[in-house]
Amino acid sequence: MPTHKIDEQLSVSPQIKPEDLADIAQSGFRSIICNRPDGEGADQPTFEEIETAAGKFGIETHYLPIVAGKVRDEDAAEFGDLLKRLPKPVFAYCRTGTRSATLWSLSQAGSLSVADILARTKTAGYDMAGVVRRIVNGGRTPTETAEDARFDVVIVGGGAAGISVASSLLSRKPDLEIAIIDPADVHYYQPGWTMVGGGVFDAAHTAKTMGSLIPKGVHWIKSAVAAFEPKDDAVVLDGCRVVKYGRLVVCPGLKLDWHGVEGLVDTLGKNGVTSNYRYDLAPYTWQLVRETQTGRAVFTQPPMPIKCAGAPQKAMYLSADHWRKTAKLGNIDIQFMNAGGVLFGVKDYVPALMGYVKRYGIALNFFHNLVSIDGPAKRATFEVREADKEPRQVNIEFDMIHVTPPQCAPDFIRVSPLADAGGWVDVDQTTLRHKTHENIWALGDVMNAPNAKTAAAARKQAPVVAENLISDIKGHSATAQYDGYGSCPLTVERGKIVLAEFGYGGTLLPSFPRWLVDGTRPTRTAWLLKERVLPPVYWRAMLRGKEWMAKPEKVSAA
């Protein structure tokens, strides 16, 4: 008898038999809801038989029969009422368990998020795609099921990737009807936050209003996406509005899981706990660096993938350089706690970085993953997982700690039909087209191509997606390919940067001749690029479809 747990209160199951009641009782269930009408199958026991068997074990039963494919709103409401008043935990069944899972999904729509409902039912083995609009609509059947809007191209996400690809599309085909879906009012130049935390940039200079950046002629739908319906070429928004598309581009970025570290949310921005991964906290990083005179400074890096894999180190090096220049470095114990096993994923850049690790006296701690933090006590707990050793936990005291939060795909992506088993949008890593749905592309941090998740990667990806999408409109196959390019300007000291540029497999992909910028060494030229050139290139070129040094590479003939 397969049992599928939805949550602590409810499990659902295919059809049960009277002889199963002993096991159900043994498992601790105190109530049963039958959602299958009597007589639906020739080999089906009646509800009365189940009720009689359940009575022998003191299990309460209730009959709420649902015709297959016809779960009414009032049925879901009644199911929800039963869950509230029946003794817990509850066991519900029908022919396969799908009707019971559907009833639960609709009954919880007013109290749980759409992503949470879809995640729990997906984990239990049930696909709720058929009722997603009703879930989005608070568990009720929408009064209108036609689309609210339709566009040639719909872009989910108004970050670096979304605005860049919209501009690149318009530069190729100005008559396209394009919509960007994003609820945010402000667009951030996130690569600048490292410099804010190092006292180089002012935070305000990394933010602009979203409305000022959306390309002219592109429709801005200021809403959050609740779900995707690729079989109907539709995106369902919060509030159950439906947007139809001819082609879809998915690039909402990733989710910073601040709650993934116990106690972190409660202490961020105080008690010496900071992070350059948040606009409002990067200035606090610089405040802490200036105020720290002695003690221990801890810098953390979670498991991959994360946005800009070098960012945790950048914060550390800039902080250490300030302490060196102010003659405080000898009084500060710097600890780098890395969940991974190497300093940087591309070996060519490691020698230069190790030179700075030694210069600053940084202690490297690999396989250390931050799991909890006690701000008032100034104590961080790490889980240590080393090869051929039992996992253990260690507590580290700190005076200041820079935390890089664990990161994952957004909830509405992870539970969608677009995601792979890991929750990322499943694309061909060369063309960036979805592997299953041919009118969908993805770029930026949310896709599953094995490249570095950086703004520089999105700068290269946007023209590839634009080129291939336009080619598809014309009835042709993909014409552009992405080589996995990503760039990570590693700020190793104020005034010098190791400019890491690489593609798939760690292949070095330098943008400049070695005599100008040797990316494997710290250079002043690379710093000038980061400080003075890249911000205006971002605002004035990348977001406006001017593909400077980002022209798409043509697909090579087989």
Stockholm file with secondary structure:
# STOCKHOLM 1.0

chainA/1-558         MPTHKIDEQLSVSPQIKPEDLADIAQSGFRSIICNRPDGEGADQPTFEEIETAAGKFGIETHYLPIVAGKVRDEDAAEFGDLLKRLPKPVFAYCRTGTRSATLWSLSQAGSLSVADILARTKTAGYDMAGVVRRIVNGGRTPTETAEDARFDVVIVGGGAAGISVASSLLSRKPDLEIAIIDPADVHYYQPGWTMVGGGVFDAAHTAKTMGSLIPKGVHWIKSAVAAFEPKDDAVVLDGCRVVKYGRLVVCPGLKLDWHGVEGLVDTLGKNGVTSNYRYDLAPYTWQLVRETQTGRAVFTQPPMPIKCAGAPQKAMYLSADHWRKTAKLGNIDIQFMNAGGVLFGVKDYVPALMGYVKRYGIALNFFHNLVSIDGPAKRATFEVREADKEPRQVNIEFDMIHVTPPQCAPDFIRVSPLADAGGWVDVDQTTLRHKTHENIWALGDVMNAPNAKTAAAARKQAPVVAENLISDIKGHSATAQYDGYGSCPLTVERGKIVLAEFGYGGTLLPSFPRWLVDGTRPTRTAWLLKERVLPPVYWRAMLRGKEWMAKPEKVSAA
#=GR chainA/1-558 SS CCCEECSSSEEEESCCCGGGHHHHHHTTCCEEEECSCTTSSTTCCCHHHHHHHHHTTTCEEEECCCCTTCCCHHHHHHHHHHHHHSCSSEEEECSSSHHHHHHHHHHTTTTSCHHHHHHHHHHHTCCCGGGHHHHHTTTSCCSCCSCSEEEEEEEECCSHHHHHHHHHHHHHCTTCCEEEECCCSEEECGGGHHHHHTTSSCGGGGEEEHHHHSCTTCEEECSCEEEEEGGGTEEEETTSCEEEEEEEEECCCCEECGGGSBTHHHHTTSTTEECTTSTTTHHHHHHHHHHCCSEEEEEEECSSCCBSTTHHHHHHHHHHHHHHHTTCGGGEEEEEEESSSSSCSSGGGHHHHHHHHHHHTCEEEETEEEEEEETTTTEEEEEECCTTSCCEEEEEECSEEECCCCEECCHHHHTSTTBCTTSSBCBCTTTCBBSSCTTEEECGGGBCSSSCBSHHHHHHHHHHHHHHHHHHHTTCCCCEECCCCEEEEEEEETTEEEEEEECGGGCBCCSSCTTTCCTTSEEHHHHHIIIIIHHHHHHHTGGGTCCTTCCCEECCCC
#=GC SS_cons         CCCEECSSSEEEESCCCGGGHHHHHHTTCCEEEECSCTTSSTTCCCHHHHHHHHHTTTCEEEECCCCTTCCCHHHHHHHHHHHHHSCSSEEEECSSSHHHHHHHHHHTTTTSCHHHHHHHHHHHTCCCGGGHHHHHTTTSCCSCCSCSEEEEEEEECCSHHHHHHHHHHHHHCTTCCEEEECCCSEEECGGGHHHHHTTSSCGGGGEEEHHHHSCTTCEEECSCEEEEEGGGTEEEETTSCEEEEEEEEECCCCEECGGGSBTHHHHTTSTTEECTTSTTTHHHHHHHHHHCCSEEEEEEECSSCCBSTTHHHHHHHHHHHHHHHTTCGGGEEEEEEESSSSSCSSGGGHHHHHHHHHHHTCEEEETEEEEEEETTTTEEEEEECCTTSCCEEEEEECSEEECCCCEECCHHHHTSTTBCTTSSBCBCTTTCBBSSCTTEEECGGGBCSSSCBSHHHHHHHHHHHHHHHHHHHTTCCCCEECCCCEEEEEEEETTEEEEEEECGGGCBCCSSCTTTCCTTSEEHHHHHIIIIIHHHHHHHTGGGTCCTTCCCEECCCC
//
